[in-house]
Amino acid sequence: MKTEFILYGLKLNEPDYLESIIHTSFNRNEIDKVKTLAIKKGYVKFRVATFNGEAPNFADPKLINVMEVKWIIINLLQLKT
């Protein structure tokens, strides 16, 4: 199966959980062109993920946003007090 590239982006001063999928393509060069256009639209933070048709491995530590987990734990602890 061909590798699909997924471009995620975040606008200035937005929290990480508001990250958006900007574009998907099987052509890496196309992703780079769209990234340039997204910068003009106010996006400042990007990441590119790949997808080969496999099921996601949710136990993979790379998929866990550590800062988000810390935020959730802190808020849960505040609710208990």
All heavy atoms as an XYZ file, in Angstrom:
665
protein
N       0.842     -1.183      0.000
C       0.000      0.000      0.000
C       0.883      1.240      0.000
O       1.913      1.283      0.659
C      -0.919     -0.028      1.221
C      -1.840      1.159      1.317
S      -3.001      0.998      2.674
C      -4.500      1.118      1.747
N       0.462      2.272     -0.709
C       1.205      3.521     -0.755
C       1.116      4.262      0.581
O       0.129      4.153      1.289
C       0.643      4.424     -1.857
C       0.965      3.955     -3.257
C       0.323      4.842     -4.297
C       0.953      6.203     -4.299
N       0.492      7.071     -5.377
N       2.170      5.020      0.852
C       2.194      5.818      2.072
C       1.447      7.126      1.855
O       1.704      7.845      0.898
C       3.642      6.127      2.492
O       4.316      4.890      2.737
C       3.678      6.984      3.746
N       0.509      7.398      2.750
C      -0.225      8.657      2.712
C       0.384      9.599      3.748
O       0.680      9.200      4.867
C      -1.695      8.410      3.040
C      -2.547      9.649      2.970
C      -4.021      9.363      3.207
O      -4.359      8.246      3.636
O      -4.828     10.260      2.955
N       0.581     10.844      3.349
C       1.124     11.859      4.245
C      -0.018     12.733      4.739
O      -0.876     13.133      3.958
C       2.168     12.715      3.520
C       3.342     11.925      3.045
C       3.393     11.436      1.756
C       4.390     11.646      3.903
C       4.477     10.697      1.319
C       5.477     10.905      3.480
C       5.521     10.427      2.186
N      -0.016     13.034      6.036
C      -1.075     13.840      6.645
C      -0.414     15.045      7.295
O       0.430     14.894      8.174
C      -1.856     13.024      7.690
C      -2.367     11.731      7.055
C      -2.991     13.846      8.290
C      -2.684     10.650      8.027
N      -0.814     16.234      6.858
C      -0.259     17.473      7.390
C      -1.204     18.038      8.442
O      -2.374     18.303      8.160
C      -0.053     18.495      6.269
C       0.437     19.887      6.692
C       1.839     19.802      7.301
C       0.414     20.834      5.499
N      -0.691     18.186      9.650
C      -1.434     18.800     10.754
C      -0.867     20.189     10.982
O       0.333     20.417     10.805
C      -1.261     17.996     12.043
C      -1.883     16.626     12.029
C      -1.183     15.536     11.534
C      -3.157     16.430     12.529
C      -1.747     14.263     11.535
C      -3.732     15.167     12.539
C      -3.015     14.088     12.038
O      -3.582     12.845     12.046
N      -1.706     21.132     11.390
C      -1.229     22.472     11.654
C      -1.936     23.109     12.832
O      -3.032     22.707     13.222
N      -1.265     24.118     13.373
C      -1.783     24.835     14.530
C      -1.556     26.322     14.307
O      -0.483     26.742     13.885
C      -1.022     24.367     15.779
C      -1.574     24.746     17.128
C      -2.939     24.099     17.366
C      -0.606     24.297     18.209
N      -2.576     27.114     14.581
C      -2.456     28.566     14.438
C      -1.800     29.173     15.671
O      -1.757     28.560     16.731
C      -3.820     29.199     14.187
C      -4.362     28.867     12.817
C      -5.546     29.720     12.456
C      -5.932     29.451     11.006
N      -6.989     30.316     10.565
N      -1.308     30.382     15.528
C      -0.607     31.089     16.593
C      -1.474     31.200     17.855
O      -2.663     31.511     17.775
C      -0.221     32.491     16.114
C       0.625     33.330     17.064
C       1.973     32.665     17.293
C       0.823     34.724     16.492
N      -0.895     30.917     18.997
C      -1.525     31.016     20.317
C      -2.679     30.041     20.540
O      -3.450     30.224     21.470
C      -1.999     32.450     20.594
C      -0.850     33.433     20.637
O       0.227     33.114     21.124
N      -1.067     34.620     20.114
N      -2.812     29.024     19.704
C      -3.838     28.009     19.941
C      -3.222     26.849     20.713
O      -2.062     26.494     20.496
C      -4.410     27.492     18.621
C      -5.358     28.453     17.962
C      -6.051     27.844     16.744
O      -5.576     26.824     16.224
O      -7.065     28.422     16.329
N      -3.997     26.238     21.617
C      -3.481     25.076     22.346
C      -3.309     23.879     21.404
O      -3.986     23.790     20.374
C      -4.556     24.804     23.405
C      -5.775     25.495     22.918
C      -5.343     26.609     22.028
N      -2.424     22.965     21.767
C      -2.116     21.819     20.917
C      -3.341     20.972     20.561
O      -3.402     20.378     19.491
C      -1.058     20.930     21.578
C       0.313     21.565     21.547
O       0.527     22.519     20.773
O       1.186     21.106     22.299
N      -4.330     20.928     21.455
C      -5.490     20.079     21.169
C      -6.377     20.640     20.056
O      -7.288     19.968     19.594
C      -6.311     19.789     22.428
C      -6.936     20.999     23.090
C      -8.134     21.512     22.644
C      -6.323     21.612     24.173
C      -8.709     22.614     23.249
C      -6.885     22.709     24.786
C      -8.077     23.207     24.317
O      -8.642     24.299     24.923
N      -6.110     21.858     19.600
C      -6.862     22.427     18.473
C      -6.163     22.208     17.139
O      -6.539     22.798     16.130
C      -7.104     23.927     18.693
C      -8.114     24.265     19.777
C      -8.276     25.774     19.905
C      -9.463     23.627     19.483
N      -5.176     21.334     17.128
C      -4.465     21.009     15.903
C      -5.454     20.497     14.855
O      -6.357     19.730     15.153
C      -3.437     19.923     16.242
C      -2.572     19.490     15.113
C      -1.595     18.432     15.558
O      -2.041     17.352     16.000
O      -0.398     18.692     15.482
N      -5.286     20.945     13.614
C      -6.196     20.582     12.529
C      -5.476     19.778     11.459
O      -4.286     19.978     11.222
C      -6.746     21.838     11.855
O      -7.414     22.663     12.765
N      -6.220     18.898     10.808
C      -5.680     18.254      9.613
C      -5.860     19.252      8.480
O      -6.981     19.664      8.174
C      -6.411     16.940      9.291
C      -6.157     15.914     10.395
C      -5.950     16.407      7.936
C      -6.901     14.616     10.208
N      -4.761     19.665      7.891
C      -4.803     20.666      6.834
C      -4.915     20.012      5.464
O      -5.653     20.478      4.601
C      -3.548     21.562      6.893
C      -3.520     22.309      8.221
C      -3.515     22.527      5.729
C      -2.240     23.075      8.440
N      -4.170     18.916      5.288
C      -4.149     18.294      3.957
C      -3.639     16.859      4.059
O      -2.836     16.544      4.936
C      -3.228     19.110      3.039
C      -3.292     18.728      1.604
N      -4.376     18.991      0.814
C      -2.395     18.098      0.811
C      -4.152     18.553     -0.411
N      -2.945     18.000     -0.432
N      -4.095     16.003      3.157
C      -3.556     14.652      3.027
C      -3.194     14.422      1.567
O      -3.861     14.936      0.669
C      -4.562     13.577      3.474
O      -5.692     13.611      2.618
C      -4.988     13.776      4.908
N      -2.128     13.655      1.356
C      -1.686     13.388     -0.015
C      -0.736     12.200     -0.023
O      -0.096     11.891      0.984
C      -0.967     14.617     -0.583
O      -0.477     14.350     -1.872
N      -0.637     11.551     -1.165
C       0.346     10.491     -1.357
C       1.652     11.060     -1.905
O       2.619     10.349     -2.082
C      -0.203      9.420     -2.306
C      -1.357      8.659     -1.708
C      -2.654      8.925     -2.093
C      -1.142      7.682     -0.745
C      -3.719      8.234     -1.532
C      -2.197      6.994     -0.182
C      -3.484      7.260     -0.575
N       1.675     12.351     -2.156
C       2.831     13.030     -2.716
C       3.429     13.969     -1.667
O       2.835     14.979     -1.315
C       2.406     13.807     -3.963
C       3.538     14.533     -4.630
O       4.615     14.707     -4.080
N       3.282     14.979     -5.847
N       4.639     13.662     -1.189
C       5.278     14.464     -0.138
C       5.518     15.907     -0.604
O       5.399     16.849      0.165
C       6.593     13.796      0.278
C       7.421     14.570      1.278
C       6.638     14.770      2.570
N       7.254     15.797      3.370
C       7.482     15.708      4.660
N       7.119     14.635      5.319
N       8.034     16.689      5.308
N       5.853     16.101     -1.871
C       6.100     17.450     -2.395
C       4.847     18.317     -2.303
O       4.929     19.514     -2.060
C       6.597     17.398     -3.833
C       7.972     16.770     -3.933
O       8.756     16.839     -2.992
N       8.252     16.139     -5.053
N       3.693     17.715     -2.484
C       2.423     18.448     -2.383
C       2.205     18.937     -0.950
O       1.733     20.057     -0.732
C       1.276     17.541     -2.818
C      -0.053     18.234     -2.944
C      -1.118     17.295     -3.462
O      -0.894     16.629     -4.488
O      -2.187     17.244     -2.816
N       2.569     18.106      0.010
C       2.449     18.492      1.425
C       3.289     19.738      1.698
O       2.851     20.668      2.373
C       2.875     17.322      2.346
C       1.883     16.160      2.247
C       3.051     17.774      3.783
C       0.513     16.431      2.837
N       4.500     19.767      1.159
C       5.381     20.921      1.368
C       4.798     22.192      0.755
O       4.897     23.272      1.339
C       6.773     20.637      0.792
C       7.488     19.523      1.549
O       7.173     19.313      2.741
O       8.349     18.860      0.944
N       4.161     22.082     -0.399
C       3.537     23.252     -1.034
C       2.353     23.759     -0.211
O       2.176     24.964     -0.039
C       3.077     22.897     -2.453
C       4.213     22.687     -3.423
C       3.698     22.265     -4.783
C       4.846     21.933     -5.722
N       4.369     21.418     -7.004
N       1.549     22.844      0.299
C       0.387     23.227      1.107
C       0.850     23.881      2.413
O       0.234     24.832      2.891
C      -0.522     22.009      1.379
C      -1.586     22.328      2.402
C      -1.152     21.530      0.083
N       1.953     23.398      2.967
C       2.487     23.991      4.192
C       2.831     25.462      3.964
O       2.529     26.313      4.796
C       3.719     23.222      4.646
C       4.306     23.722      5.937
C       5.499     22.872      6.346
C       6.189     23.460      7.548
N       7.381     22.697      7.908
N       3.415     25.772      2.826
C       3.744     27.158      2.484
C       2.487     28.014      2.426
O       2.455     29.136      2.935
C       4.488     27.213      1.129
O       5.660     26.413      1.222
C       4.871     28.625      0.765
N       1.420     27.491      1.835
C       0.153     28.222      1.772
C      -0.467     28.379      3.160
O      -1.047     29.416      3.472
C      -0.823     27.500      0.841
C      -0.435     27.444     -0.631
C      -1.391     26.529     -1.395
C      -0.413     28.830     -1.236
N      -0.335     27.351      3.992
C      -0.906     27.400      5.338
C      -0.222     28.463      6.195
O      -0.875     29.105      7.024
C      -0.794     26.027      6.000
N       1.062     28.670      5.992
C       1.777     29.722      6.723
C       1.155     31.076      6.411
O       0.948     31.908      7.298
C       3.286     29.699      6.375
C       3.920     28.449      6.982
C       3.984     30.959      6.871
C       5.338     28.177      6.510
N       0.775     31.286      5.163
C       0.132     32.546      4.759
C      -1.257     32.692      5.381
O      -1.759     33.802      5.520
C       0.043     32.622      3.237
C       1.397     32.737      2.572
C       1.279     32.751      1.061
C       2.652     32.816      0.422
N       2.598     32.763     -1.024
N      -1.862     31.576      5.754
C      -3.194     31.590      6.381
C      -3.129     31.641      7.906
O      -4.144     31.529      8.579
C      -3.997     30.355      5.952
C      -4.312     30.298      4.484
C      -5.383     31.298      4.138
C      -5.798     31.151      2.692
N      -6.853     32.053      2.334
N      -1.915     31.785      8.464
C      -1.795     31.956      9.906
C      -1.345     30.744     10.687
O      -1.267     30.791     11.917
N      -1.050     29.637     10.029
C      -0.565     28.464     10.735
C       0.922     28.624     11.038
O       1.684     29.112     10.201
C      -0.805     27.190      9.914
C      -2.258     26.793      9.880
C      -3.110     27.271      8.894
C      -2.789     25.948     10.849
C      -4.455     26.930      8.865
C      -4.128     25.593     10.830
C      -4.950     26.086      9.837
O      -6.273     25.738      9.821
N       1.337     28.229     12.246
C       2.716     28.441     12.666
C       3.417     27.161     13.136
O       4.634     27.126     13.241
C       2.812     29.498     13.793
C       2.378     30.859     13.292
C       2.000     29.081     14.999
N       2.663     26.129     13.426
C       3.242     24.887     13.934
C       2.693     23.730     13.113
O       1.476     23.641     12.904
C       2.868     24.723     15.414
C       3.532     23.573     16.108
C       3.177     23.587     17.591
C       3.750     22.401     18.306
N       3.326     22.370     19.706
N       3.585     22.850     12.657
C       3.182     21.763     11.769
C       3.788     20.444     12.206
O       4.819     20.413     12.865
C       3.662     22.044     10.339
C       3.124     23.314      9.761
C       3.849     24.481      9.839
C       1.890     23.345      9.148
C       3.358     25.664      9.316
C       1.392     24.518      8.623
C       2.121     25.673      8.707
N       3.122     19.371     11.783
C       3.718     18.038     11.869
C       3.145     17.217     10.731
O       2.028     17.462     10.257
C       3.473     17.377     13.224
C       2.079     16.898     13.479
C       1.991     16.242     14.869
N       0.621     15.930     15.186
C       0.062     14.736     14.986
N       0.773     13.748     14.512
N      -1.203     14.535     15.280
N       3.931     16.269     10.268
C       3.500     15.391      9.186
C       3.511     13.968      9.718
O       4.511     13.500     10.261
C       4.429     15.505      7.958
C       4.007     14.521      6.879
C       4.415     16.928      7.406
N       2.383     13.297      9.573
C       2.265     11.895      9.965
C       2.150     11.061      8.698
O       1.793     11.574      7.636
C       1.040     11.692     10.849
N       2.468      9.793      8.815
C       2.315      8.890      7.670
C       1.313      7.807      8.024
O       1.139      7.447      9.194
C       3.655      8.241      7.284
O       4.177      7.547      8.416
C       4.650      9.284      6.807
N       0.660      7.306      7.005
C      -0.329      6.244      7.178
C      -0.129      5.239      6.054
O      -0.116      5.603      4.877
C      -1.753      6.817      7.148
C      -2.816      5.771      7.248
C      -2.990      5.046      8.406
C      -3.645      5.516      6.168
C      -3.977      4.077      8.498
C      -4.645      4.545      6.256
C      -4.803      3.830      7.423
N       0.059      3.973      6.432
C       0.282      2.908      5.455
C      -0.866      1.909      5.412
O      -0.703      0.805      4.907
C       1.586      2.166      5.766
C       2.776      3.062      5.605
O       2.875      3.782      4.621
N       3.682      3.040      6.560
N      -2.007      2.265      5.982
C      -3.152      1.369      5.966
C      -3.231      0.439      7.167
O      -4.186     -0.313      7.305
N      -2.242      0.514      8.046
C      -2.232     -0.362      9.206
C      -3.120      0.205     10.315
O      -3.362      1.400     10.367
C      -0.797     -0.564      9.724
C      -0.206      0.633     10.439
C       0.315      1.747      9.542
O       0.352      1.602      8.312
O       0.669      2.801     10.085
N      -3.553     -0.678     11.191
C      -4.336     -0.233     12.340
C      -3.426      0.536     13.289
O      -2.251      0.192     13.428
C      -4.944     -1.435     13.053
N      -3.931      1.589     13.951
C      -3.079      2.349     14.865
C      -2.712      1.548     16.115
O      -3.494      0.738     16.591
C      -3.943      3.559     15.237
C      -5.333      3.134     14.969
C      -5.279      2.122     13.870
N      -1.517      1.793     16.615
C      -1.052      1.175     17.851
C      -1.156      2.230     18.947
O      -0.263      3.052     19.114
C       0.391      0.687     17.689
C       0.961      0.142     18.983
O       0.261      0.024     19.976
N       2.233     -0.179     18.977
N      -2.231      2.234     19.689
C      -2.461      3.261     20.703
C      -1.555      3.113     21.921
O      -1.499      3.993     22.761
C      -3.930      3.288     21.121
C      -4.834      3.744     20.014
C      -5.713      2.881     19.402
C      -4.787      5.060     19.566
C      -6.537      3.314     18.374
C      -5.598      5.498     18.540
C      -6.475      4.623     17.944
N      -0.815      2.005     22.013
C       0.139      1.823     23.102
C       1.491      2.451     22.765
O       2.376      2.498     23.610
C       0.315      0.335     23.397
N       1.661      2.937     21.561
C       2.911      3.552     21.120
C       3.119      4.869     21.872
O       2.292      5.772     21.781
C       2.866      3.801     19.621
C       4.177      4.319     19.057
O       5.070      4.705     19.842
O       4.295      4.344     17.826
N       4.212      5.013     22.628
C       4.440      6.243     23.400
C       4.501      7.500     22.532
O       4.220      8.591     23.014
C       5.793      5.999     24.078
C       6.022      4.541     23.996
C       5.238      4.026     22.834
N       4.844      7.375     21.256
C       4.903      8.542     20.373
C       3.521      9.146     20.135
O       3.403     10.284     19.731
C       5.533      8.174     19.035
C       6.999      7.806     19.129
C       7.586      7.540     17.772
C       7.029      6.271     17.203
N       7.597      5.863     15.937
N       2.466      8.377     20.391
C       1.106      8.873     20.157
C       0.522      9.586     21.372
O      -0.550     10.163     21.291
C       0.180      7.712     19.776
C       0.511      7.001     18.476
C      -0.426      5.827     18.272
C       0.440      7.952     17.300
N       1.224      9.563     22.480
C       0.706     10.148     23.711
C       1.250     11.557     23.873
O       2.450     11.781     23.854
C       1.075      9.287     24.930
C       0.474      7.887     24.782
C       0.625      9.949     26.226
C       0.936      6.908     25.829
N       0.352     12.516     24.023
C       0.753     13.894     24.263
C       0.931     14.060     25.768
O      -0.029     14.197     26.511
C      -0.316     14.851     23.726
C       0.084     16.291     23.866
O       0.922     16.637     24.685
N      -0.515     17.134     23.072
N       2.182     14.043     26.215
C       2.482     14.059     27.649
C       1.941     15.313     28.322
O       1.403     15.253     29.420
C       4.004     13.924     27.873
C       4.346     14.039     29.351
C       4.493     12.596     27.324
N       2.066     16.466     27.689
C       1.579     17.699     28.297
C       0.061     17.652     28.482
O      -0.457     18.130     29.476
C       1.968     18.909     27.452
C       3.465     19.176     27.434
S       4.191     19.314     29.078
C       3.422     20.795     29.656
N      -0.650     17.066     27.542
C      -2.101     16.960     27.654
C      -2.466     16.048     28.821
O      -3.387     16.331     29.577
C      -2.694     16.424     26.347
C      -4.197     16.409     26.317
C      -4.811     17.799     26.291
O      -4.136     18.768     25.923
O      -5.988     17.914     26.635
N      -1.742     14.955     28.989
C      -2.003     14.037     30.092
C      -1.759     14.735     31.427
O      -2.557     14.613     32.357
C      -1.121     12.770     29.961
C      -1.226     11.910     31.211
C      -1.516     11.972     28.724
N      -0.671     15.502     31.535
C      -0.395     16.244     32.765
C      -1.517     17.231     33.064
O      -1.942     17.369     34.203
C       0.936     16.987     32.652
C       2.134     16.090     32.716
C       3.411     16.904     32.599
C       4.627     16.017     32.604
N       5.863     16.790     32.426
N      -2.013     17.916     32.041
C      -3.093     18.889     32.218
C      -4.347     18.197     32.745
O      -5.009     18.691     33.650
C      -3.371     19.589     30.886
C      -4.453     20.609     30.964
C      -4.340     21.904     31.353
C      -5.830     20.416     30.647
N      -5.550     22.528     31.295
C      -6.495     21.632     30.860
C      -6.572     19.329     30.189
C      -7.857     21.798     30.643
C      -7.924     19.489     29.977
C      -8.544     20.721     30.210
N      -4.662     17.040     32.209
C      -5.847     16.291     32.642
C      -5.696     15.868     34.102
O      -6.623     16.015     34.902
C      -6.081     15.061     31.735
C      -6.513     15.530     30.338
C      -7.107     14.116     32.336
C      -6.528     14.439     29.287
N      -4.524     15.362     34.461
C      -4.291     14.916     35.839
C      -4.413     16.094     36.809
O      -5.058     15.981     37.854
C      -2.917     14.237     35.964
C      -2.934     12.907     35.204
C      -2.531     14.023     37.425
C      -1.579     12.255     35.051
N      -3.817     17.228     36.470
C      -3.884     18.409     37.339
C      -5.336     18.839     37.542
O      -5.770     19.121     38.657
C      -3.046     19.563     36.753
C      -1.563     19.232     36.889
C      -3.367     20.887     37.434
C      -0.646     20.144     36.113
N      -6.125     18.846     36.475
C      -7.518     19.260     36.584
C      -8.343     18.259     37.400
O      -9.229     18.654     38.155
C      -8.133     19.478     35.211
C      -7.707     20.797     34.627
O      -7.780     21.819     35.285
N      -7.248     20.774     33.401
N      -8.054     16.985     37.248
C      -8.761     15.984     38.043
C      -8.439     16.140     39.530
O      -9.315     16.009     40.380
C      -8.415     14.567     37.565
C      -9.012     14.165     36.225
C      -8.457     12.801     35.805
C     -10.534     14.108     36.296
N      -7.186     16.413     39.825
C      -6.799     16.606     41.225
C      -7.462     17.842     41.816
O      -7.863     17.855     42.976
C      -5.277     16.717     41.351
C      -4.493     15.429     41.076
C      -2.999     15.707     41.071
C      -4.843     14.364     42.113
N      -7.622     18.887     41.034
C      -8.276     20.112     41.511
C      -9.751     19.874     41.776
O     -10.333     20.473     42.666
C      -8.079     21.240     40.501
C      -6.672     21.760     40.459
C      -6.455     22.804     39.375
O      -7.311     23.000     38.525
N      -5.319     23.465     39.422
N     -10.372     18.998     41.004
C     -11.791     18.696     41.209
C     -12.014     17.981     42.539
O     -13.077     18.122     43.154
C     -12.325     17.833     40.066
C     -12.509     18.533     38.725
C     -12.903     17.520     37.661
C     -13.561     19.624     38.831
N     -11.041     17.200     42.978
C     -11.176     16.438     44.223
C     -11.011     17.324     45.447
O     -11.427     16.941     46.535
C     -10.146     15.306     44.262
C     -10.445     14.202     43.285
C      -9.458     13.067     43.447
C      -9.825     11.945     42.506
N      -8.938     10.801     42.681
N     -10.406     18.497     45.296
C     -10.174     19.358     46.474
C     -11.287     20.350     46.679
O     -12.116     20.600     45.893
C      -8.840     20.123     46.338
O      -8.869     20.908     45.157
C      -7.689     19.162     46.347
